[in-house]
Amino acid sequence: MQKNTNRVVWITGASSGIGKALAIAYNKLEYAVIISARNTKALEETKTACKSSAAVAVLALDLKQPSAMENTVQKALTFFGKIDILINNAGLSQRSLILETDLKVFKELMDVNYLGTIALTKALLPHFIKQGYGHYAVVTSLMGKFGSPYRSGYCAAKHGLHGFFDVLRMEHAKDQIYVTMICPGFVQTNVAKNALTADGSPQITDDTATQNGLPVTRCVQKIIKAIKVKKFETYIGRKEVFGVYLKRWFPKLLHQFVLRSTVK
């Protein structure tokens, strides 16, 4: 693939949902786009959906293989010669009670959502430092700011990402490396269908809150804007966004609201 000097964005979890919509949107903005996920067939469909597929590179990625990340980064750099933005979007959700959930499910949530993301981020960091600029955008969740039943392992992993990337932002401000934490609420994707249940199997069924969530194209518009202006954090959703502020100022009130909620 011919190298060029366009802005290059690398998007993980680009086989569906927010990641796929981000790839299509950035391609329209004339970015060179690298798309990654485990499902390469779905990635090819994402590439085909892009306006200028010649500016899209497909790169298989499994976040449960942290030792492969350095080689994956080196391969990513061969497509367009550089990377300006990494959007860490890939991840798994959860729908199960703590008491009923196998320990292996918590481990998988941490391996994918936290450790895999950190491994990829670290592997790319020397490139960002060498080129004197880089931008990490991390799609966490409002669950990275406050908790909700049935999502304990998911919340734990997402909270961990905020701690890690807040420190990365501080340590590498001198290197012109930026971090934007993206915290969506309910968005119309397959996140609930793919969520892990107590034994590690996918939930398969959707839920009303996700079905009635923000359209994915609207969510992506907000993400791109937040990255462009280099926001530290952005909260995306409808009324669920207020949970961030209730957690900060009225945590007991948030506790009561969440317990009364019918959302599973």
Secondary structure as GFF3:
##gff-version 3
##sequence-region A 1 264
A	DSSP	beta_strand	8	12	.	.	.	ID=ss1
A	DSSP	alpha_helix	17	28	.	.	.	ID=ss2
A	DSSP	beta_strand	32	37	.	.	.	ID=ss3
A	DSSP	alpha_helix	40	49	.	.	.	ID=ss4
A	DSSP	three_ten_helix	53	55	.	.	.	ID=ss5
A	DSSP	beta_strand	56	60	.	.	.	ID=ss6
A	DSSP	three_ten_helix	66	68	.	.	.	ID=ss7
A	DSSP	alpha_helix	69	80	.	.	.	ID=ss8
A	DSSP	beta_strand	85	88	.	.	.	ID=ss9
A	DSSP	three_ten_helix	98	100	.	.	.	ID=ss10
A	DSSP	alpha_helix	103	109	.	.	.	ID=ss11
A	DSSP	pi_helix	110	116	.	.	.	ID=ss12
A	DSSP	alpha_helix	117	131	.	.	.	ID=ss13
A	DSSP	beta_strand	134	139	.	.	.	ID=ss14
A	DSSP	three_ten_helix	142	144	.	.	.	ID=ss15
A	DSSP	alpha_helix	152	171	.	.	.	ID=ss16
A	DSSP	three_ten_helix	173	175	.	.	.	ID=ss17
A	DSSP	beta_strand	177	184	.	.	.	ID=ss18
A	DSSP	alpha_helix	191	194	.	.	.	ID=ss19
A	DSSP	alpha_helix	208	211	.	.	.	ID=ss20
A	DSSP	alpha_helix	216	228	.	.	.	ID=ss21
A	DSSP	beta_strand	233	236	.	.	.	ID=ss22
A	DSSP	three_ten_helix	239	241	.	.	.	ID=ss23
A	DSSP	alpha_helix	242	249	.	.	.	ID=ss24
A	DSSP	alpha_helix	251	260	.	.	.	ID=ss25
###
